[in-house]
Amino acid sequence: MKVKVKSIVHDQLFDESTHLSLTPDHIYLVVEIDDTYFRVVNDKLEPILYRKELFDIVDPDIPQNWVRCNFDDGGFSINPPNLGGIGFYEDYFDGINYAVQDFKAYLATKLTH
């Protein structure tokens, strides 16, 4: 799935100081979808959660192998198979080797296509 940052959000120009590492009108790779957020690979190649209303969907294709997890509160999360375990992104940002390597491997396959 790919999304493009809107130039105007809620009748205001996109604020780059509030939404660090995103560029208006730039297209980004989505690596997680939940009920409120897209986790996108931003300008620093970091997988960060951003509110969905910041984006327009330009490629709605969600790969069939992505895994959906439903939560008791009605929320959900949809992720690539190796990136969606509980605590995966916490481990990634803590520099835990398996998470860093799995994310880099996934990103490498997407950036070469």
N, C-alpha and C positions, 0 to 999 in steps of 0.2 A: 504494500500500500504506500502511496505517496501523497503528500499534502503540500499546499503552497501557503505561505504566510500572507494573510490579508494585508493590504495597505491601510485599510480603515477598519477599526474594530469598535463597535458600539458608538458609531458616529464620531470617532476620534482617530486621528492619525496613529498608526502603530508606534508604540513607544519602545525604541531599542534599548533604552536605559532600564526599563522594567523587565523586558524579555531578553535578557542577555544572550548573546550568541545566536540570535535569529535575525535574518535579513528579510525585509519586506519583499514580496513577490518571488522569493527563492523557493525552490522545491526541495522537500526533505523526505527522507526515508522514515517510515513508521516502523518501530520494532515492538510496540505494545499498544493495545487499545483497551481502554476500560470505559466505564460508564460516564466519566467526566473528562478524561485526559487522553491525549496521544503521547506516547513516549517516542520522541523523534531524535534522530542523530543530528545534532545541531552543527553550527559552523566550526566548533572545536572537536567534532567527531565524538561528542559525549552523548549518551542516551539519557535525555532529560525529559521529565514530564512537563507538558504544557497543556493548558486548557484547550479543549476542542474548538471553542469559538474563535481562536486566533487563526484558524486555517480554513481553506477550501480544499476539498478532496479532489485531486487531479487524476489519481489512479486508485479506484476503489477495490482492486483485486486483493483479497486476503487469501494467501496460499492455503490449500486444503489441509496441509499438515500442521497448521497452527492449532494450538490447544486452547480451548475455552474452559475457564474455571468460574463457576458461579458461587457467590458468597451468600451467607445466611441473611445479610442485610439487603439483598436484592441486587447488589453490585456484581460486576463481572470483570474478568481480565482475559484478553486473548493475546497469545504470545507464540513466537516460534518455539518448537519443541525443546531446544536446549537452553532457552533464555527465560523460561517462565516459572521456574520453581519458586516456592516461598523463600524470600530473602535473597534471591539471585542478585538483584541490583544493589542491595546493601553490601553483599559480598564483593560485587564488582567495584563499588566506590571505596570499599575498604582495602582493595588491592589483592583480594584472595585469588590465587593463581588460576584455579579452575574457571572462575567467572570471567576473569580478564581474558583468558585464552579462548573460552567459548564465544565471548562477544566479539573478539578480534577475528576469529575464524568466520563467524557469521557475516560480519561486516565486510570482510575480504571477498566473500562470494557475491555480495550485493554490489560492491563498488566496481567489480570487474565485469558486470553484466549491463 
